């Protein structure tokens, strides 16, 4: 057999193996959430045979604390089947247990995993579920990662309650590269609660200051994105001044505001109102207003200069639109990013009555 024939034969064998084992799982990894100590937890993995007739010849588990029930007879092409795994939960703490299915259709096993945390007491969420999303109730629909330094990996939680009449498998969709998300437990029964965990990778944020996006929480994978599933996410990345010398720090600029909260009062019949903040540089070098960003719609800002010499001032005018602010999820604020090493981030809050 020449080299060309051998290569073609190997490719054909690999192709046959890939086509033969076509097992798909609704969830290859199931998060059980919190599990009571010494209370066995059972997971049912729903699978489908999309290849040729399937026989499960052998099942191996990662430890003797897990038992598995699986079909002992042939599974025709196109049929669905269930593999049930039970963990005895006799050890406190986090657990991850693997189940390997060895089938006639492939030399390689098909892996399933169940995970969670064994606790001696399950604590219920004591907050309130104020927002409705796709039949679920959540404690927040606006998530903020504040004062993030490059290299940080902060986490925010969204508590979920299943207000539907069926078991749901929530999923967070349309995540940008700098966010990851998981929901625990994977399946939430009617009336029960779960937690969505959002983790920020600050190394993947492009710019200092405010970065905003929207993600979407659905009851199950594959649902379409819609406005009623939206969760707003914002992150504030701070500038890095670690490499500044003592001399540079001593001669740095220093920002001082005439007010950190603007009281707009009652708008009355006015569609908009404007207030002013005086920004002063009390330091020893030029103060650079690197960026000004707003946390919500219905706001506009105007700054007469971005470079402020020592002892000089600048005027920041903030205008609020009453109608647009009524639909805002976040509180109206202006974020100012500067080259002041002691105050790289300054926030001006807004106080108002929109009626």
Secondary structure, DSSP 8 states (H G I E B T S, - for coil): --HHHHHHHHHHHHHHHHHH--EEES-SEEEEEEEETT--EEEEEEEEE-SS-B-EEEEEESSTTEEEE---S-B-TT-EEEEEEEE---S-EEEEEEEEEEETT-SS-EEEEEEEEEESS-----S---EEETTEEES-SEEEEEEE-TT---EEEEEEEE-SSS-B--EEES--TTEEEEEESSSB-TT-EEEEEEEE-GGG--SSEEEEEEEEEESSTT----GGGEEEEEEEE----TT--HHHHHT---EEES-SEEEEEE-TT-SEEEEEEEEEE-SSS-EEEEEEEESSSSEEEEES-SEE-TT-EEEEEEEEEHHHHTT-SS--EEEEEES-SS-SEEEEEEEEE--
